[in-house]
Amino acid sequence: MVLSGFVKEKRKQAGLSQPELAEKAGVGLRFIRDLEQGKPSLRLDKVNQVLKLFGHIMEPVPMDRNKIAE
């Protein structure tokens, strides 16, 4: 699953609005909007602040070399 969709799904499951998620995570509303819209460049520390609320973190994972172009 793509990060943007994951965060949006988890936020909705938690019954949070974007402003509520931003406040709980300690990031700006603009950051949450950018994250959920799939902005290609985001600060990893802030991404992890948001993911931490859902019990997750970003980390290196093996890459499928057949999907490099995606």
N, C-alpha and C positions, 0 to 999 in steps of 0.2 A: 504494500500500500504506500502511496505517496505521502510524504510528511504533511502536506497541506490538508489532505483528506482525513488523515489520522487525527490531527488536532481538532478539526471541525467536528468530526464524529464524536470524539471523547468529550469535547465541550458540550455538545448537545445531550449526550448521555448523562452528563453531570448536571444538566439543567441550567447551564450558565449562559449568559449573554456575552458578547465579545467584551463590553466594558467590564463586566464582572470578572471574566477570566484575566483581563489585563491587570485589574486591581489585585486579584489574588496572587498572580505570578510576579507582580512588581515590575511590569513592563508597560509601555505605552499602548494605548488603543491602536494607534497607527501600526505598531509592530505586529499586533495580533491580526489586524486586517491584511497586512503584507504577507504574514505567515500563511494564513488561510487561503490567500489568493495565489500562493506558489511563487512568490518573489524569489528569483534565483540567487540572490546574495543577501544573507541574513547573518547577524552575529550569533555564533555558535553558543556563546555563554547565555544569551537571552533565549535561544531556542531551548536550551537545557533547563532554564528557569521555568518555562512553560511546561515542558515534558515532565519535569519533576512532580508537578501536581498530579499527574496521571500515573506515576510510578515507573517512568521510562527515562532513558537518556539516549543521546546520539552517540554512536560508537562505530568504529571501523568494522565492516563486515565483508566477507569474501564477495567478489564481484563476478557476475556471470559475463565472461568475455564476449559472449554472443550479443549482449545488450549494451555494449559500450556506446553505440551511436544514439541511444535513446536519451 
